[in-house]
């Protein structure tokens, strides 16, 4: 399954109160999980959104990433 990311329209729906959380959007779209990409390095977020994460590193592995950016790269076996 290709991950679906919150688009500007969904963000607008949250801002205007049409939905109150990302979880409501996920339930509507029948997504099995949501993750916050806010604490990931910008390079990892960009790679995830563009579908360019290295083979074997899926969205699920990013779910429990440490807050420290250098630790994120180490956890995933990548160089920063």
Beta strands, then each sheet from edge to edge (+ up, - down):
end
